[in-house]
């Protein structure tokens, strides 16, 4: 079982540049910005590798649950990498484990969890994950991550 703060626990990485306005008055990236990092990493992957058409496709993903645990600060102008693994793949939903790594570090500065439910674009009712997208998500499925809540003491 892998420790969720370790870089090798993740199947995919997205590099993101922090921006000047990501910092707060305390000189580090504000906590709410981490959710934007997670959203960017997940959706970039779904669009680029899963074929999700966010503008015209019949199915869209809505975030129904998210959380983040913070361990170490990051600040502009650092580059970060967001690691992503799929931890659960259901009929219409998918759960992701995410981690923010400061450039060059192997231990995560923050851990996040995201749950997407895929819905019909027009009536917003849940629908099965399209097969092409499901195939892509299966590539990032990893059931070996331990619960981050157990790891908060480290």
C-alpha positions in Angstrom: 0.0 0.0 0.0 1.5 3.4 -1.0 1.6 6.4 1.2 -0.6 9.1 -0.5 2.0 11.9 0.1 4.6 10.1 -2.0 5.1 11.0 -5.7 5.2 7.4 -6.8 1.6 6.9 -5.6 0.3 8.9 -8.6 -0.4 7.8 -12.2 -0.5 11.1 -14.0 1.1 14.6 -13.4 0.1 18.1 -14.6 2.5 21.0 -14.3 1.0 24.3 -13.2 2.7 27.6 -12.7 1.6 29.5 -9.6 0.5 33.1 -10.3 1.2 36.3 -8.4 -2.4 36.6 -7.3 -2.4 33.0 -5.9 -0.5 34.3 -2.9 -2.4 35.8 0.0 -1.2 38.4 2.6 0.7 35.7 4.5 3.0 35.2 1.5 1.9 31.7 0.4 -0.7 30.2 -2.0 -4.1 30.7 -0.4 -6.0 27.5 0.5 -8.9 28.1 -2.0 -6.4 28.1 -4.9 -5.6 24.4 -4.3 -9.1 23.5 -5.4 -8.4 25.3 -8.7 -5.2 23.3 -9.1 -7.2 20.1 -8.6 -9.9 21.1 -11.0 -7.4 22.1 -13.6 -5.5 18.9 -13.4 -8.6 16.7 -13.5 -10.3 18.5 -16.3 -7.2 18.9 -18.5 -6.7 15.1 -18.2 -10.4 14.3 -19.1 -10.4 16.7 -22.0 -6.9 15.9 -23.5 -6.8 12.1 -22.8 -10.4 11.1 -22.2 -12.1 13.0 -25.0 -14.5 14.9 -22.8 -16.1 17.7 -24.8 -16.9 20.4 -22.2 -18.5 22.7 -24.8 -20.8 20.5 -26.9 -20.7 17.0 -25.5 -23.9 15.4 -24.2 -22.2 14.5 -20.9 -20.4 16.7 -18.4 -18.8 16.1 -15.0 -19.9 17.9 -11.9 -17.9 18.0 -8.7 -20.1 16.8 -5.8 -17.4 16.4 -3.1 -14.0 17.8 -2.6 -11.5 18.2 0.3 -7.9 19.2 0.9 -5.4 18.6 3.7 -2.4 20.9 3.8 1.1 20.0 5.0 3.6 22.6 3.6 3.3 26.0 2.0 4.0 26.8 -1.6 4.3 30.3 -3.0 4.6 32.3 -6.3 6.7 31.9 -8.4 7.0 28.1 -7.7 6.1 25.6 -10.3 3.9 22.8 -9.0 2.9 19.4 -10.2 -0.5 17.9 -9.4 -0.4 14.1 -9.1 -3.6 12.3 -9.9 -4.9 8.8 -9.5 -8.4 7.4 -9.8 -9.4 5.6 -6.6 -12.9 4.5 -7.4 -14.7 4.1 -10.7 -18.5 3.7 -10.4 -21.3 3.6 -12.9 -21.7 7.4 -13.1 -19.1 8.7 -10.7 -15.3 8.7 -10.3 -13.2 9.5 -7.2 -9.8 11.0 -7.5 -6.8 11.3 -5.1 -4.7 14.3 -5.9 -1.5 15.7 -4.5 0.3 19.0 -5.0 4.1 18.7 -5.2 6.4 21.7 -5.2 8.8 21.5 -8.1 11.4 18.9 -7.5 9.9 17.5 -4.3 8.8 13.9 -3.7 6.5 14.6 -0.7 3.2 16.3 -1.3 2.5 19.8 0.1 -1.2 19.1 0.0 -3.6 16.1 -0.6 -6.9 16.5 -2.2 -10.0 14.4 -3.0 -12.5 15.1 -5.8 -15.6 13.2 -6.8 -17.2 13.8 -10.2 -20.7 12.6 -11.1 -21.3 12.6 -14.9 -24.6 14.0 -15.9 -26.7 14.8 -19.0 -25.7 18.3 -20.1 -29.4 19.4 -20.3 -31.3 17.8 -17.5 -28.4 17.3 -15.1 -29.5 13.7 -14.3 -26.7 11.2 -13.7 -25.7 9.0 -16.6 -23.3 6.2 -17.1 -19.7 7.3 -17.8 -19.2 7.2 -21.5 -17.2 4.1 -22.6 -14.3 6.1 -24.2 -14.0 8.2 -21.0 -14.3 5.0 -18.8 -11.4 3.4 -20.7 -9.2 6.4 -20.1 -10.1 6.6 -16.4 -9.2 2.9 -16.0 -5.7 3.8 -17.0 -5.3 5.9 -13.9 -7.1 3.6 -11.5 -5.0 2.8 -8.4 -6.6 0.9 -5.5 -3.4 0.8 -3.4 -3.5 4.3 -1.8 -3.9 4.3 1.9 -6.4 6.6 3.5 -4.9 10.1 3.8 -6.7 10.6 7.1 -4.5 7.9 8.7 -1.4 9.7 7.4 -2.0 13.2 8.8 0.3 12.6 11.7 3.4 12.1 9.4 
